[in-house]
């Protein structure tokens, strides 16, 4: 049995393997406690494995397959997938400045084919200029050194290569609150450069930027807040990886992937887009005001 392959880094293989192992456990009608007892592990370890939070050894996968009664034709591809969970993505070189849990998002973003996002406070990271990012980080993290800020800026700039890569560039669908275009970040010069950059991004065939006018009235974004919906390429007619919603909570990242959660955010994004207008005119108006 062939299993879908991951992409650069270990995020996708870990999530894929965890999902297969969770399905096998459920089919065996075993709780996480029962599995943990038989494997002599903690329940927390089972949870980390099934949610793709950790790498796995092939021997551990074989042990799990044995107690779950996995079909023999599934054991070999799962153990092969376990080896991929140790792969290192390019972003691991920035591990010293990546917030806890955010490396998972970077791996998902790297593998995504469509990224839909609503932002009501700041220009989304994938569309920020280096000067805008630096101004934000300098204000938000005054205790950090210039070296640390430089590395964070370079990390964000490196992520933006997804938009302009030659092979399957990321399809980016962005809706932002019109009001944030008028928010001065880093002064007039930095803000003007950022708005010029947004105008150029509007010209790319794989990027769509829309604005929610201040007088738009109610839309679901008022309740949902900012979020990112990531969707992945299909493989032989089946989704290689289910969609994921990323929510950046004050205490840390939240990843949602249950069908009812995804559907709720899809409806929210549709509601927000229904209230939005094409972004070019609003961006140009804000730029001319500086």
C-alpha positions as a LaTeX table, in Angstrom:
\begin{tabular}{lrrr}
\hline
Residue & $x$ (\AA) & $y$ (\AA) & $z$ (\AA) \\
\hline
Unk1 & 0.00 & 0.00 & 0.00 \\
Unk2 & 1.46 & 3.35 & $-1.03$ \\
Unk3 & 1.30 & 6.23 & 1.41 \\
Unk4 & 1.44 & 9.92 & 0.44 \\
Unk5 & 4.85 & 11.42 & 0.76 \\
Unk6 & 5.78 & 14.46 & 2.76 \\
Unk7 & 7.57 & 17.59 & 1.63 \\
Unk8 & 10.66 & 19.41 & 2.80 \\
Unk9 & 11.05 & 18.98 & 6.55 \\
Unk10 & 9.29 & 16.62 & 8.93 \\
Unk11 & 6.00 & 18.41 & 9.64 \\
Unk12 & 3.95 & 16.65 & 6.98 \\
Unk13 & 5.36 & 13.13 & 7.55 \\
Unk14 & 4.79 & 13.47 & 11.30 \\
Unk15 & 1.18 & 14.55 & 10.81 \\
Unk16 & 0.51 & 11.84 & 8.22 \\
Unk17 & 2.03 & 9.11 & 10.36 \\
Unk18 & 0.18 & 10.30 & 13.45 \\
Unk19 & $-3.11$ & 10.28 & 11.60 \\
Unk20 & $-2.59$ & 6.72 & 10.31 \\
Unk21 & $-1.64$ & 5.47 & 13.77 \\
Unk22 & $-4.64$ & 7.17 & 15.37 \\
Unk23 & $-6.93$ & 5.55 & 12.78 \\
Unk24 & $-5.40$ & 2.14 & 13.49 \\
Unk25 & $-5.88$ & 2.61 & 17.23 \\
Unk26 & $-9.51$ & 3.61 & 16.76 \\
Unk27 & $-10.19$ & 0.63 & 14.51 \\
Unk28 & $-8.70$ & $-1.59$ & 17.20 \\
Unk29 & $-11.15$ & 0.06 & 19.63 \\
Unk30 & $-8.36$ & 1.03 & 21.98 \\
Unk31 & $-8.24$ & 4.20 & 24.06 \\
Unk32 & $-5.02$ & 6.17 & 24.40 \\
Unk33 & $-4.79$ & 4.85 & 27.96 \\
Unk34 & $-5.05$ & 1.25 & 26.80 \\
Unk35 & $-2.43$ & 1.82 & 24.12 \\
Unk36 & $-0.11$ & 3.58 & 26.56 \\
Unk37 & $-0.39$ & 0.72 & 29.05 \\
Unk38 & 0.46 & $-1.94$ & 26.47 \\
Unk39 & 3.37 & 0.06 & 25.08 \\
Unk40 & 4.50 & 1.15 & 28.57 \\
Unk41 & 4.41 & 4.79 & 27.47 \\
Unk42 & 2.59 & 7.80 & 28.84 \\
Unk43 & $-0.75$ & 8.92 & 27.38 \\
Unk44 & 0.93 & 12.25 & 26.63 \\
Unk45 & 3.41 & 10.47 & 24.35 \\
Unk46 & 0.58 & 8.80 & 22.43 \\
Unk47 & $-1.10$ & 12.19 & 22.02 \\
Unk48 & 2.11 & 13.83 & 20.76 \\
Unk49 & 2.59 & 11.06 & 18.22 \\
Unk50 & $-0.99$ & 11.16 & 16.94 \\
Unk51 & $-0.97$ & 14.94 & 16.60 \\
Unk52 & 2.34 & 14.98 & 14.72 \\
Unk53 & 4.25 & 16.75 & 17.47 \\
Unk54 & 7.22 & 14.37 & 17.56 \\
Unk55 & 9.39 & 12.16 & 15.38 \\
Unk56 & 9.28 & 8.37 & 15.66 \\
Unk57 & 11.66 & 5.44 & 15.36 \\
Unk58 & 10.76 & 2.62 & 13.00 \\
Unk59 & 10.85 & 0.18 & 15.93 \\
Unk60 & 8.25 & 2.24 & 17.79 \\
Unk61 & 5.98 & 2.23 & 14.74 \\
Unk62 & 6.34 & $-1.54$ & 14.42 \\
Unk63 & 5.38 & $-1.93$ & 18.08 \\
Unk64 & 2.29 & 0.23 & 17.65 \\
Unk65 & 1.25 & $-1.59$ & 14.50 \\
Unk66 & 1.57 & $-4.90$ & 16.34 \\
Unk67 & $-0.72$ & $-4.00$ & 19.23 \\
Unk68 & $-3.21$ & $-2.34$ & 16.86 \\
Unk69 & $-3.33$ & $-5.37$ & 14.59 \\
Unk70 & $-2.35$ & $-3.36$ & 11.52 \\
Unk71 & $-2.56$ & $-5.09$ & 8.10 \\
Unk72 & 0.83 & $-6.47$ & 7.10 \\
Unk73 & 0.89 & $-4.44$ & 3.88 \\
Unk74 & 0.64 & $-1.23$ & 5.92 \\
Unk75 & 3.50 & $-1.85$ & 8.36 \\
Unk76 & 6.36 & $-1.36$ & 5.88 \\
Unk77 & 5.15 & 1.98 & 4.43 \\
Unk78 & 4.44 & 3.29 & 7.93 \\
Unk79 & 7.92 & 2.40 & 9.16 \\
Unk80 & 9.35 & 4.06 & 6.03 \\
Unk81 & 7.31 & 7.16 & 6.81 \\
Unk82 & 8.77 & 7.13 & 10.34 \\
Unk83 & 12.23 & 7.72 & 8.86 \\
Unk84 & 10.92 & 10.88 & 7.18 \\
Unk85 & 9.77 & 12.28 & 10.53 \\
Unk86 & 13.40 & 13.03 & 11.32 \\
Unk87 & 13.94 & 15.22 & 8.23 \\
Unk88 & 15.09 & 18.77 & 8.85 \\
Unk89 & 13.43 & 21.67 & 7.05 \\
Unk90 & 15.36 & 24.78 & 5.99 \\
Unk91 & 13.76 & 26.70 & 8.86 \\
Unk92 & 15.49 & 24.60 & 11.53 \\
Unk93 & 18.48 & 26.87 & 10.99 \\
Unk94 & 16.40 & 29.58 & 12.65 \\
Unk95 & 15.25 & 27.45 & 15.60 \\
Unk96 & 16.76 & 29.93 & 18.05 \\
Unk97 & 14.26 & 32.63 & 17.01 \\
Unk98 & 11.18 & 30.51 & 16.23 \\
Unk99 & 8.50 & 30.71 & 18.90 \\
Unk100 & 7.48 & 27.44 & 20.53 \\
Unk101 & 5.01 & 25.58 & 18.32 \\
Unk102 & 5.45 & 27.88 & 15.33 \\
Unk103 & 7.82 & 25.53 & 13.50 \\
Unk104 & 4.78 & 23.34 & 12.87 \\
Unk105 & 3.08 & 26.25 & 11.10 \\
Unk106 & 6.13 & 26.98 & 8.94 \\
Unk107 & 6.19 & 23.34 & 7.81 \\
Unk108 & 2.48 & 23.44 & 6.96 \\
Unk109 & 2.88 & 26.75 & 5.14 \\
Unk110 & 5.79 & 25.29 & 3.15 \\
Unk111 & 3.62 & 22.40 & 1.97 \\
Unk112 & 0.40 & 24.36 & 1.35 \\
Unk113 & $-0.92$ & 25.03 & $-2.13$ \\
Unk114 & $-3.65$ & 27.49 & $-1.08$ \\
Unk115 & $-3.47$ & 29.84 & 1.89 \\
Unk116 & $-6.54$ & 31.92 & 2.80 \\
Unk117 & $-6.18$ & 34.43 & 5.60 \\
Unk118 & $-8.12$ & 37.17 & 7.35 \\
Unk119 & $-6.15$ & 39.82 & 9.21 \\
Unk120 & $-7.62$ & 42.73 & 11.13 \\
Unk121 & $-4.56$ & 44.12 & 12.90 \\
Unk122 & $-1.36$ & 43.90 & 10.83 \\
Unk123 & $-0.21$ & 43.22 & 7.28 \\
Unk124 & 0.13 & 39.40 & 6.99 \\
Unk125 & 3.68 & 38.18 & 7.42 \\
Unk126 & 3.94 & 36.80 & 3.88 \\
Unk127 & 3.25 & 40.30 & 2.51 \\
Unk128 & 5.43 & 42.35 & 4.85 \\
Unk129 & 8.49 & 44.26 & 3.73 \\
Unk130 & 11.69 & 43.81 & 5.71 \\
Unk131 & 11.45 & 47.36 & 7.07 \\
Unk132 & 7.84 & 46.83 & 8.20 \\
Unk133 & 8.77 & 43.54 & 9.90 \\
Unk134 & 11.75 & 45.14 & 11.59 \\
Unk135 & 9.65 & 48.03 & 12.88 \\
Unk136 & 7.06 & 45.61 & 14.28 \\
Unk137 & 9.62 & 43.39 & 15.98 \\
Unk138 & 11.53 & 46.32 & 17.43 \\
Unk139 & 8.33 & 47.60 & 19.04 \\
Unk140 & 6.99 & 44.24 & 20.15 \\
Unk141 & 10.32 & 42.86 & 21.43 \\
Unk142 & 12.35 & 45.82 & 22.74 \\
Unk143 & 14.43 & 43.49 & 24.90 \\
Unk144 & 15.87 & 41.65 & 21.90 \\
Unk145 & 19.22 & 42.43 & 20.35 \\
Unk146 & 19.64 & 43.68 & 16.80 \\
Unk147 & 21.12 & 40.29 & 15.88 \\
Unk148 & 18.02 & 38.45 & 17.07 \\
Unk149 & 15.74 & 40.86 & 15.25 \\
Unk150 & 17.83 & 40.50 & 12.08 \\
Unk151 & 17.40 & 36.74 & 12.21 \\
Unk152 & 13.64 & 37.02 & 12.70 \\
Unk153 & 13.43 & 39.40 & 9.74 \\
Unk154 & 15.43 & 37.00 & 7.55 \\
Unk155 & 13.22 & 34.09 & 8.58 \\
Unk156 & 10.07 & 35.95 & 7.57 \\
Unk157 & 11.64 & 37.04 & 4.29 \\
Unk158 & 12.66 & 33.45 & 3.54 \\
Unk159 & 9.07 & 32.27 & 4.04 \\
Unk160 & 7.92 & 34.73 & 1.36 \\
Unk161 & 9.75 & 32.77 & $-1.35$ \\
Unk162 & 6.65 & 30.53 & $-1.46$ \\
Unk163 & 4.78 & 33.24 & $-3.34$ \\
Unk164 & 7.25 & 33.65 & $-6.20$ \\
Unk165 & 8.76 & 30.17 & $-6.51$ \\
Unk166 & 8.66 & 28.76 & $-10.06$ \\
Unk167 & 7.32 & 25.35 & $-9.09$ \\
Unk168 & 3.68 & 25.60 & $-7.93$ \\
Unk169 & 3.76 & 29.03 & $-6.25$ \\
Unk170 & 1.49 & 29.42 & $-3.25$ \\
Unk171 & $-2.03$ & 30.59 & $-4.08$ \\
Unk172 & $-2.56$ & 33.42 & $-1.60$ \\
Unk173 & $-6.05$ & 34.74 & $-0.84$ \\
Unk174 & $-5.85$ & 37.62 & 1.64 \\
Unk175 & $-8.58$ & 39.72 & 3.21 \\
Unk176 & $-7.52$ & 42.52 & 5.52 \\
Unk177 & $-9.29$ & 45.28 & 7.36 \\
Unk178 & $-9.03$ & 48.51 & 5.36 \\
Unk179 & $-8.30$ & 50.44 & 8.55 \\
Unk180 & $-4.91$ & 48.80 & 9.05 \\
Unk181 & $-3.65$ & 50.34 & 5.77 \\
Unk182 & $-3.82$ & 53.70 & 7.51 \\
Unk183 & $-1.91$ & 52.52 & 10.56 \\
Unk184 & 1.59 & 53.97 & 10.54 \\
Unk185 & 4.16 & 51.29 & 11.36 \\
Unk186 & 7.76 & 52.49 & 11.55 \\
Unk187 & 6.88 & 55.95 & 10.27 \\
Unk188 & 5.73 & 57.36 & 6.94 \\
Unk189 & 8.63 & 56.04 & 4.85 \\
Unk190 & 8.25 & 52.46 & 6.07 \\
Unk191 & 4.47 & 52.57 & 5.66 \\
Unk192 & 4.76 & 53.98 & 2.12 \\
Unk193 & 7.19 & 51.24 & 1.13 \\
Unk194 & 4.83 & 48.63 & 2.56 \\
Unk195 & 1.88 & 49.98 & 0.58 \\
Unk196 & 3.96 & 50.06 & $-2.61$ \\
Unk197 & 4.83 & 46.42 & $-2.00$ \\
Unk198 & 1.15 & 45.51 & $-1.58$ \\
Unk199 & 0.36 & 47.19 & $-4.91$ \\
Unk200 & 3.01 & 45.06 & $-6.61$ \\
Unk201 & 1.66 & 41.93 & $-4.96$ \\
Unk202 & $-1.76$ & 42.70 & $-6.44$ \\
Unk203 & $-0.23$ & 42.23 & $-9.89$ \\
Unk204 & 0.77 & 38.61 & $-9.25$ \\
Unk205 & $-1.63$ & 36.04 & $-10.73$ \\
Unk206 & $-1.46$ & 33.84 & $-7.62$ \\
Unk207 & $-2.17$ & 36.63 & $-5.11$ \\
Unk208 & $-5.52$ & 38.23 & $-4.34$ \\
Unk209 & $-5.83$ & 41.03 & $-1.79$ \\
Unk210 & $-9.21$ & 42.30 & $-0.66$ \\
Unk211 & $-10.20$ & 44.91 & 1.90 \\
Unk212 & $-13.08$ & 45.01 & 4.35 \\
Unk213 & $-14.26$ & 48.64 & 4.38 \\
Unk214 & $-14.79$ & 50.30 & 7.75 \\
Unk215 & $-18.49$ & 50.75 & 6.93 \\
Unk216 & $-19.02$ & 47.17 & 5.78 \\
Unk217 & $-21.27$ & 46.26 & 8.69 \\
Unk218 & $-21.31$ & 42.86 & 10.36 \\
Unk219 & $-19.30$ & 39.92 & 9.01 \\
Unk220 & $-18.05$ & 36.73 & 10.63 \\
Unk221 & $-14.54$ & 38.08 & 10.99 \\
Unk222 & $-15.78$ & 40.18 & 13.89 \\
Unk223 & $-16.32$ & 36.97 & 15.83 \\
Unk224 & $-13.54$ & 34.79 & 14.42 \\
Unk225 & $-10.68$ & 37.26 & 14.63 \\
Unk226 & $-7.56$ & 36.69 & 12.55 \\
Unk227 & $-6.92$ & 33.21 & 11.17 \\
Unk228 & $-5.18$ & 31.27 & 8.40 \\
Unk229 & $-6.74$ & 28.39 & 6.45 \\
Unk230 & $-4.15$ & 26.16 & 4.77 \\
Unk231 & $-5.10$ & 23.67 & 2.05 \\
Unk232 & $-2.85$ & 21.14 & 0.37 \\
Unk233 & $-2.37$ & 19.57 & $-3.02$ \\
Unk234 & $-4.32$ & 16.52 & $-4.09$ \\
Unk235 & $-2.61$ & 13.19 & $-4.69$ \\
Unk236 & $-4.32$ & 10.63 & $-6.91$ \\
Unk237 & $-7.69$ & 12.19 & $-6.28$ \\
Unk238 & $-7.39$ & 12.17 & $-2.49$ \\
Unk239 & $-6.23$ & 14.96 & $-0.22$ \\
Unk240 & $-2.66$ & 14.34 & 0.81 \\
Unk241 & $-3.19$ & 16.36 & 3.97 \\
Unk242 & $-6.50$ & 17.60 & 5.38 \\
Unk243 & $-6.96$ & 21.38 & 5.60 \\
Unk244 & $-5.72$ & 23.08 & 8.76 \\
Unk245 & $-6.78$ & 26.32 & 10.42 \\
Unk246 & $-4.09$ & 28.20 & 12.31 \\
Unk247 & $-5.13$ & 30.66 & 14.99 \\
Unk248 & $-2.46$ & 32.73 & 16.71 \\
Unk249 & $-3.77$ & 32.98 & 20.27 \\
Unk250 & $-2.15$ & 35.25 & 22.85 \\
Unk251 & $-0.79$ & 32.23 & 24.76 \\
Unk252 & 0.42 & 30.33 & 21.69 \\
Unk253 & $-0.59$ & 28.78 & 18.36 \\
Unk254 & $-3.74$ & 26.70 & 17.93 \\
Unk255 & $-4.15$ & 24.19 & 15.07 \\
Unk256 & $-7.65$ & 23.04 & 14.11 \\
Unk257 & $-8.26$ & 20.20 & 11.67 \\
Unk258 & $-11.60$ & 18.60 & 12.54 \\
Unk259 & $-14.11$ & 18.69 & 9.69 \\
Unk260 & $-16.66$ & 20.79 & 11.58 \\
Unk261 & $-13.95$ & 23.28 & 12.57 \\
Unk262 & $-12.69$ & 23.63 & 9.01 \\
Unk263 & $-16.24$ & 24.07 & 7.71 \\
Unk264 & $-16.98$ & 26.79 & 10.24 \\
Unk265 & $-13.90$ & 28.76 & 9.21 \\
Unk266 & $-14.68$ & 28.25 & 5.52 \\
Unk267 & $-18.09$ & 29.82 & 6.12 \\
Unk268 & $-16.50$ & 32.63 & 8.10 \\
Unk269 & $-14.05$ & 33.37 & 5.28 \\
Unk270 & $-16.88$ & 33.37 & 2.74 \\
Unk271 & $-18.79$ & 35.85 & 4.93 \\
Unk272 & $-15.73$ & 38.09 & 5.21 \\
Unk273 & $-15.09$ & 37.99 & 1.45 \\
Unk274 & $-18.73$ & 38.87 & 0.79 \\
Unk275 & $-18.18$ & 42.07 & 2.77 \\
Unk276 & $-14.84$ & 42.84 & 1.07 \\
Unk277 & $-13.86$ & 44.77 & $-2.04$ \\
Unk278 & $-10.85$ & 44.55 & $-4.37$ \\
Unk279 & $-7.81$ & 45.89 & $-2.56$ \\
Unk280 & $-6.01$ & 47.86 & $-5.24$ \\
Unk281 & $-8.00$ & 51.12 & $-5.03$ \\
Unk282 & $-7.88$ & 51.22 & $-1.23$ \\
Unk283 & $-4.15$ & 50.54 & $-1.19$ \\
Unk284 & $-3.52$ & 53.32 & $-3.71$ \\
Unk285 & $-5.69$ & 55.77 & $-1.74$ \\
Unk286 & $-3.82$ & 55.02 & 1.47 \\
Unk287 & $-0.48$ & 55.39 & $-0.33$ \\
Unk288 & $-1.42$ & 58.77 & $-1.82$ \\
Unk289 & $-2.34$ & 60.07 & 1.64 \\
Unk290 & 1.23 & 59.72 & 2.92 \\
\hline
\end{tabular}
